[in-house]
């Protein structure tokens, strides 16, 4: 038997013993060569992350190309049918019925929700469920917006037949001008062909985004055509942060005796008592007619600090023509004024007269900020 030298177990660490295994010819590799030969998990992770980012950039590039193609189409072949579709929806006595299957169905639900929230009554009907009783949801006064990239989904057949029977207007959104759906529709919105972001050109990605974008363009065109205002929007969005931002300043303000006010000519000693008792860090100054003409803030006190401050009048210390806000301004707009002006309180007015005061904390409590 040949005596073999003892070998280190496979789990032994060369770094721990301070020795490196010799290479051919008895030479030991440098530390750089050793590090390069040893897989670095951080480098592998970085490489994987970079690959993911590159994939994401390719996806955005493909989908951006689809939006660019849609923009070009709206400036040419899609211009006339788009206008006709908007007119059909605007003049409908009933509602907009959005329908689709698969990914087109998911996009259709979002489009219907966008229409409904921007002043166009709309809801979604699943194309397959329509054949099992949901056709009863659709009336002769409605308009149907049918989404199908191919325009050849067999589940649409009964719905289209129902629309023809009761003379219900149909708007098709598809990529195939000569498809069955396009031919059966009163207006065909033909989307330009674009490659999917999926490397196999199979998974609906670019196509879904284009449908969603075209639905948004219709909804916003109708919103603008109707003169739909932020006040109208607030009626349909009473909940959540969006609903809070659509409250009015009058809903958040402190009114009555809570408003710190003093007339012109008041001594600063009295004004300071008013500021302290009301707790807003300021006091509004009014003239003989009751109109707001100035404000004294903590900052004004610091700027005029001196032995004669308490005997001075508010006229000498106040900031003239202070920022105010009308009671009927939306809370979101009031918050923007506070942020842009870098202040924490606003006097709320009605026809120039102070009727309330609102503090940044009021917006926080209401969920606006």
C-alpha positions in Angstrom: 0.0 0.0 0.0 1.3 3.4 -0.9 1.2 5.9 1.9 -0.8 9.0 0.6 -0.4 12.4 2.3 -3.2 13.5 4.5 -5.7 15.7 2.7 -7.8 18.5 4.2 -11.5 17.7 4.3 -13.5 19.2 1.5 -15.1 21.8 3.9 -11.7 23.1 5.1 -11.2 26.8 4.5 -7.9 27.9 2.9 -8.6 31.4 3.9 -8.9 30.3 7.5 -5.4 28.4 7.5 -3.8 31.2 5.6 -2.6 28.8 2.8 -3.6 28.7 -0.8 -3.6 25.5 -2.8 -0.7 25.2 -5.2 -1.3 25.3 -8.9 0.6 23.5 -11.7 4.3 23.8 -11.3 4.1 24.3 -7.6 3.1 28.0 -8.0 0.5 29.4 -5.8 -2.2 31.7 -7.4 -2.3 35.3 -6.4 -5.1 36.5 -4.0 -6.7 38.2 -7.0 -6.8 34.9 -8.9 -8.2 33.2 -5.9 -11.0 35.8 -5.5 -11.9 35.5 -9.1 -12.1 31.8 -9.0 -14.4 31.9 -5.9 -18.1 32.8 -6.8 -19.1 36.1 -5.2 -22.8 36.0 -4.2 -22.9 39.8 -4.2 -21.7 40.0 -7.8 -24.2 37.3 -8.8 -27.0 39.3 -7.2 -25.9 42.5 -8.8 -25.8 40.7 -12.2 -29.3 39.4 -11.7 -30.6 42.8 -10.6 -29.1 44.4 -13.7 -30.7 41.8 -15.9 -34.1 42.5 -14.3 -33.6 46.2 -14.9 -32.7 45.7 -18.5 -35.8 43.5 -18.9 -37.9 46.2 -17.4 -36.4 48.9 -19.7 -37.2 46.7 -22.7 -40.8 46.3 -21.5 -41.2 50.0 -21.1 -39.6 50.7 -24.5 -42.0 48.2 -26.1 -45.1 49.7 -24.4 -43.9 53.2 -25.0 -43.8 52.3 -28.7 -47.4 51.2 -28.5 -48.5 54.5 -27.0 -46.5 56.4 -29.6 -48.3 54.4 -32.4 -51.6 55.1 -30.8 -50.8 58.8 -30.7 -49.9 58.8 -34.4 -53.1 56.9 -35.2 -55.3 59.5 -33.4 -53.8 62.1 -35.6 -54.7 60.2 -38.8 -56.9 57.2 -39.4 -58.3 57.0 -35.8 -59.4 60.7 -35.7 -62.8 60.4 -37.3 -64.0 57.2 -35.6 -62.8 58.5 -32.2 -64.9 61.6 -32.6 -67.9 59.5 -33.6 -67.4 57.2 -30.6 -67.3 60.2 -28.2 -70.4 61.7 -29.8 -72.3 58.3 -29.5 -71.4 58.1 -25.8 -72.2 61.8 -25.1 -75.6 61.7 -26.8 -76.7 58.3 -25.3 -79.9 58.5 -23.2 -78.7 55.6 -21.2 -75.4 54.3 -19.9 -72.1 53.1 -21.4 -71.8 49.3 -21.2 -68.2 48.1 -21.4 -67.6 44.5 -22.2 -64.7 42.1 -22.9 -63.1 38.8 -22.0 -59.7 37.8 -20.6 -57.2 40.6 -20.3 -59.5 42.8 -22.4 -62.2 42.2 -19.8 -59.9 43.3 -16.9 -59.0 46.5 -18.9 -62.7 47.0 -19.6 -63.5 47.0 -15.9 -61.0 49.8 -15.3 -62.3 51.8 -18.3 -65.9 51.5 -17.0 -64.7 52.7 -13.6 -62.9 55.7 -15.1 -66.0 56.7 -17.1 -68.3 56.4 -14.1 -66.0 58.5 -11.9 -65.7 61.3 -14.5 -69.4 61.9 -15.1 -70.3 59.2 -17.7 -72.6 56.6 -16.2 -71.0 53.3 -17.0 -70.6 49.7 -15.8 -69.0 46.5 -17.0 -70.8 43.4 -18.3 -68.8 40.2 -18.8 -69.2 39.1 -22.4 -69.7 35.4 -21.5 -72.0 36.1 -18.6 -74.2 38.2 -20.9 -75.4 35.0 -22.6 -76.6 33.7 -19.2 -79.0 36.5 -18.2 -76.8 39.6 -18.0 -78.1 40.8 -21.3 -81.0 42.1 -19.2 -78.7 44.7 -17.8 -78.5 46.4 -21.2 -81.3 48.6 -22.5 -82.1 50.1 -25.9 -80.9 53.5 -24.6 -77.4 52.3 -23.8 -74.2 52.3 -25.9 -71.9 49.2 -25.8 -68.1 49.5 -25.9 -66.7 46.1 -26.8 -63.0 45.3 -26.3 -61.3 42.5 -28.2 -57.8 42.6 -29.6 -58.6 40.0 -32.3 -62.3 40.9 -32.7 -63.1 37.3 -33.1 -64.1 36.0 -29.7 -67.1 33.7 -30.1 -68.5 34.7 -26.7 -69.3 38.1 -28.2 -71.7 36.7 -30.7 -74.8 36.6 -28.6 -74.2 40.1 -27.2 -73.7 41.6 -30.7 -76.9 39.8 -31.9 -78.8 41.3 -29.0 -77.5 44.7 -29.8 -78.5 44.4 -33.4 -82.0 43.2 -32.4 -82.7 46.1 -30.1 -80.8 48.7 -32.2 -78.2 49.3 -29.5 -75.2 51.2 -30.7 -71.9 49.3 -30.5 -68.4 50.8 -30.4 -65.6 48.2 -31.1 -62.1 48.5 -29.8 -59.9 46.1 -31.7 -56.8 45.8 -33.7 -58.4 44.1 -36.7 -60.3 46.4 -39.0 -61.8 43.4 -40.9 -62.8 41.4 -37.8 -66.3 40.2 -37.2 -66.6 42.6 -34.2 -65.5 45.6 -36.3 -67.9 44.8 -39.1 -70.8 44.5 -36.7 -70.1 47.7 -34.9 -71.5 51.2 -35.6 -68.0 52.6 -34.9 -64.8 50.7 -35.0 -61.8 52.1 -33.1 -58.9 50.2 -34.8 -55.8 50.1 -32.7 -52.5 50.1 -34.5 -50.5 46.9 -34.5 -47.7 46.8 -31.9 -45.4 44.1 -30.6 -46.1 42.8 -27.1 -43.5 43.4 -24.4 -43.4 39.7 -23.9 -40.3 38.3 -25.7 -42.6 35.6 -27.3 -45.0 38.3 -28.5 -47.8 36.4 -26.7 -48.7 37.8 -23.3 -51.0 40.8 -23.6 -48.9 43.7 -22.4 -48.5 46.5 -24.9 -51.9 45.7 -26.4 -53.6 45.9 -22.9 -51.9 49.2 -22.2 -53.0 50.7 -25.6 -56.7 49.7 -24.9 -56.5 51.2 -21.4 -55.0 54.4 -22.8 -57.6 54.7 -25.6 -60.3 54.2 -23.0 -58.8 57.0 -20.8 -58.7 59.4 -23.8 -62.4 58.8 -24.4 -63.3 59.3 -20.8 -61.2 62.5 -20.5 -62.5 63.9 -23.8 -66.1 63.5 -22.5 -65.1 65.0 -19.1 -63.7 68.1 -20.8 -66.6 68.3 -23.2 -69.1 68.3 -20.4 -67.2 70.9 -18.3 -67.0 68.4 -15.5 -65.5 70.3 -12.6 -63.6 69.4 -9.4 -66.9 70.1 -7.5 -68.7 67.5 -9.7 -65.8 65.2 -9.0 -66.2 65.6 -5.3 -69.8 64.4 -5.4 -68.6 61.0 -6.9 -65.5 60.6 -4.6 -66.5 61.2 -1.0 -64.2 58.5 0.4 -60.5 58.1 1.1 -57.7 60.6 0.7 -59.1 61.8 -2.6 -62.5 62.4 -1.0 -60.8 64.3 1.8 -59.0 66.5 -0.7 -62.3 67.3 -2.3 -63.9 68.6 0.9 -64.3 72.3 1.2 -62.3 74.6 3.4 -65.6 75.4 5.3 -65.8 71.8 6.3 -62.4 71.9 8.1 -62.2 75.4 9.4 -62.7 76.6 13.0 -65.4 79.3 13.2 -67.1 81.6 15.6 -65.3 82.5 18.8 -62.5 80.1 18.0 -61.1 82.6 15.4 -58.4 84.9 16.8 -59.4 88.4 15.7 -58.6 92.0 16.9 -59.4 95.4 15.4 -56.9 97.9 14.2 -55.5 100.0 17.0 -55.3 97.1 19.5 -52.3 97.1 21.8 -49.9 94.2 21.3 -50.4 93.2 24.9 -54.1 92.5 24.2 -53.3 90.9 20.8 -50.8 88.5 22.5 -53.5 87.4 25.0 -55.8 86.6 22.0 -53.0 84.7 20.3 -52.3 82.6 23.3 -55.9 81.9 24.3 -56.9 80.7 20.8 -53.8 78.6 20.2 -53.2 79.2 16.5 -50.0 81.2 16.8 -51.5 84.2 15.1 -54.3 86.8 15.3 -56.2 88.3 12.4 -56.6 92.1 12.3 -59.8 93.7 11.0 -60.8 97.2 10.0 -63.9 99.1 11.0 -65.9 97.3 8.3 -64.9 93.9 9.6 -62.6 93.1 6.6 -59.3 91.4 7.2 -56.4 93.8 6.7 -53.5 92.1 8.5 -52.2 89.3 10.6 -49.8 89.1 13.6 -47.9 85.9 13.8 -45.1 84.4 16.0 -42.7 85.5 13.3 -43.9 89.1 13.5 -43.3 89.0 17.3 -39.7 87.8 16.9 -39.0 90.5 14.2 -40.3 93.3 16.5 -39.0 92.0 19.8 -38.0 94.9 22.0 -38.9 96.7 25.2 -41.7 98.7 23.5 -43.4 95.7 21.9 -46.2 95.3 24.4 -47.1 99.0 24.2 -47.1 99.2 20.4 -50.3 98.7 18.4 -51.0 95.8 16.0 -50.9 98.3 13.2 -47.1 98.7 13.7 -46.4 95.0 14.0 -48.8 93.2 11.7 -48.1 91.8 8.2 -50.5 93.7 5.9 -52.7 92.0 3.2 -52.2 88.5 4.6 -52.8 85.3 2.6 -56.4 84.2 3.0 -58.6 81.6 1.5 -62.3 81.6 0.5 -64.6 79.2 2.4 -65.7 77.5 -0.8 -62.2 76.5 -1.9 -61.4 72.8 -2.0 -59.2 71.4 0.8 -56.7 70.2 -1.6 -56.2 73.7 -3.0 -55.9 75.1 0.5 -53.2 72.6 1.4 -51.3 73.6 -1.7 -51.4 77.2 -0.6 -50.1 76.3 2.8 -47.3 74.2 1.4 -46.2 76.7 -1.3 -46.3 79.6 1.1 -44.6 77.7 3.9 -47.1 78.7 6.4 -49.3 76.7 8.8 -52.5 78.7 9.1 -54.9 80.5 6.8 -57.7 82.9 7.7 -60.9 81.8 5.9 -63.0 84.6 4.4 -66.3 85.2 2.8 -66.6 88.4 0.8 -63.4 89.7 2.5 -64.6 89.2 6.0 -63.0 86.5 8.3 -65.4 83.6 9.0 -62.9 81.0 10.2 -59.4 79.8 10.5 -57.8 76.6 9.2 -54.5 75.0 10.5 -52.2 72.4 8.8 -53.2 70.0 11.6 -56.8 70.2 10.5 -55.7 68.8 7.1 -53.7 66.0 8.7 -56.7 65.0 10.9 -59.0 65.0 7.9 -56.6 62.8 5.9 -55.9 65.4 3.3 -52.2 65.8 3.9 
